[in-house]
Amino acid sequence: MSKSVVAIAKDNDIQTMVSEVFSLLGGVEQLIKPNSTVVLKPNAGHPGAPETSINTSPAVVAAVIREVRKAKPKEIIVAEAAAIGCDTLECLAVSGIEKAAREAGADKIIDIKREKDLLTIPIKQARSAMTHIKLPRFLIEADYIINLPIFKSHASMVFTNALKNMKGVVQDRVHADMHQTVLADALLDLWTVIKADLQIADMVRPAEGFGPHTTVPVDIGCIIGGKDPVAVDATACRMVGLDIDAVEYFKAAAGRGIGVIEEDRIEVVGKQISEVYKKMWLPYLAGFNTWPEYKIYPENACSSCQSLVAFTMEKLKALGEYEKNQDAVIVLGRKANLPEGVERKNLILCGTCLAKHRDKGIWIKGCPPGEPAVGWAIVDREEQIDPPANVRERMAAEEIPWREYIERIVAEHRRQA
Ligand code: SF4
């Protein structure tokens, strides 16, 4: 049985690593035919600056454009659909990807959310509740899609990398539908109708911690790549000490026969895992059980709201409010039925999709809500509709204990690693 090949490069220079990964995978001229249309799909899901590692490094995107250009394609397109509630063009600008891509010679930058020319593609033998999916014509008709994820912690999936990054090829409506079903199944369903030909994963400064709100970049200094997204993801997890058996997505992929997980069925070329291993702190393995003192109902919520609530739990600890508010019951995602027997003052309803239940609890407006609003709803037990007059002062006052708290727990995890 043939093995999935995953290339690992480690160097101080990003262009050197990108070129080496392409070379280890057979060379860019073998991978990309001349005169073809190549779509690059970075992770630019949130408006985070390059140093935050929230998004793919602009230097990695630029290096891939320069490498692909060697194969003489007709057109290189950079395309993305940011997370629900985020503006793609803003994310591409703040992340530095737009500027880097243009300077490196990208022909077009496309916000997938604004595309009007969509094709409806049926999903045969879907495992999730989705039966079809709308995708932009230009993506379906592209000769190649190159997936450019960054490896980081993720509230709904424990980590995000190659497979998860492909969720950014769909518009908000489909994105929300994917969260109304089992996300891992939906991602694998999506993969059956649109595949990336190549995954080049940014592991230069991947992010640990409570991403995407509090990413803590870790210097690993690697680029990894391969055609099989599951093998790339499994290899990335092994590089950072994440237990593959504990991550649901790998079980779902194995059940579908998509990709390769087993170490003895993956041929690692270039550097070996043992040469680049560095333990990362990926705190979402236990999901919302990480905060057993609170009742949290996250089913079918988008990752934006899930990560917001996860971040809020830790922020309550940092502010000394965690123990005091354990009577709060937190609900997120579209719910037909709310938990019964909860007093109105204790029922925290997170996000615009729960507006219909506004009279039954403490409602927080926003899709997703603004960053501090969930914590303030829990602490103040007041609806969060418009930002209060003292929003800046209160956020500034909370920032100092929060940063001190994160520094403490990062130091603790690094000591244990
Ligand atoms: S409010 Fe609802 S639809 Fe909006 S991001 Fe949160 S869970 Fe998703």
Residues whose N, C-alpha, C, O or C-beta is under 5 A from the ligand:
A	BS01	SF4	I84 A301 C302 S304 C305 G333 C350 G351 T352 C353 G366 C367 P368
